Amino acid sequence: MDFAERLIQYRESHNLTQEALAERLGISRRMLYKYEAGISVPRASTLKRICDELRISSDAMLGEETQQLDPQQEIDKVVHDVSALFAGGVLPEEDKDALMHAILDAYAKSKEMNSRK
């Protein structure tokens, strides 16, 4: 799926018409049509506004992200990534566990605070 198809998909998933999204973005409907038809691509500043309006990361919009993770998958990914940092055994296991718990607690609190916004 290319950028144009993803833009249509995300716009439609938010139940927005081309006209409504274009108005929110401060661009013409014709320009949005060009993005969706693959005739033109948005500048970086417009891409950021599109992503902000559709509440999606630029990675996902550009096809760099293949799936949206649910909260448990996100936590599992953080645990995996942090575990990989210590694969060399630099820290004692007890310290690794304490660090892991602290990171997971901070991550969970951050997700909770962001969901309240």
DAHUKA-V351742 format. One record per backbone hydrogen bond with DSSP energy under -1.0 kcal/mol. CO is the residue of the C=O (numbers start at 1). NH is the residue of the N-H. E is the energy in kcal/mol with one decimal. If there is no record, write none. Layout:
# DAHUKA-V351742
co->CO nh->NH e->E
co->CO nh->NH e->E
This chain:
# DAHUKA-V351742
co->2 nh->6 e->-2.4
co->3 nh->7 e->-2.8
co->4 nh->8 e->-2.1
co->5 nh->9 e->-2.6
co->6 nh->10 e->-3.0
co->7 nh->11 e->-2.5
co->8 nh->12 e->-2.9
co->9 nh->13 e->-2.1
co->11 nh->16 e->-1.9
co->12 nh->15 e->-1.9
co->17 nh->21 e->-2.4
co->18 nh->22 e->-2.8
co->19 nh->23 e->-2.3
co->20 nh->24 e->-2.1
co->21 nh->25 e->-2.1
co->22 nh->26 e->-1.2
co->22 nh->27 e->-2.4
co->28 nh->32 e->-2.0
co->29 nh->33 e->-2.8
co->30 nh->34 e->-2.0
co->31 nh->35 e->-1.9
co->32 nh->36 e->-2.6
co->33 nh->37 e->-2.1
co->34 nh->39 e->-2.0
co->34 nh->40 e->-1.5
co->43 nh->47 e->-2.8
co->44 nh->48 e->-2.3
co->45 nh->49 e->-1.6
co->46 nh->50 e->-2.6
co->47 nh->51 e->-2.7
co->48 nh->52 e->-2.7
co->49 nh->53 e->-2.6
co->50 nh->54 e->-2.4
co->51 nh->56 e->-2.3
co->57 nh->61 e->-2.3
co->58 nh->62 e->-2.3
co->59 nh->64 e->-3.0
co->59 nh->65 e->-1.1
co->60 nh->63 e->-1.1
co->70 nh->74 e->-2.3
co->71 nh->75 e->-2.3
co->72 nh->76 e->-2.6
co->73 nh->77 e->-2.3
co->74 nh->78 e->-2.3
co->75 nh->79 e->-2.7
co->76 nh->80 e->-2.5
co->77 nh->81 e->-3.0
co->78 nh->82 e->-2.8
co->79 nh->83 e->-2.6
co->80 nh->84 e->-2.1
co->81 nh->85 e->-1.0
co->84 nh->87 e->-1.2
co->86 nh->89 e->-2.0
co->92 nh->96 e->-2.2
co->93 nh->97 e->-2.5
co->94 nh->98 e->-2.0
co->95 nh->99 e->-2.6
co->96 nh->100 e->-2.8
co->97 nh->101 e->-2.4
co->98 nh->102 e->-2.1
co->99 nh->103 e->-2.5
co->100 nh->104 e->-2.6
co->101 nh->105 e->-2.5
co->102 nh->106 e->-2.3
co->103 nh->107 e->-2.7
co->104 nh->108 e->-2.7
co->105 nh->109 e->-2.4
co->106 nh->110 e->-2.3
co->107 nh->111 e->-2.5
co->108 nh->112 e->-2.3
co->109 nh->113 e->-2.5
co->110 nh->114 e->-2.5
co->111 nh->115 e->-1.9
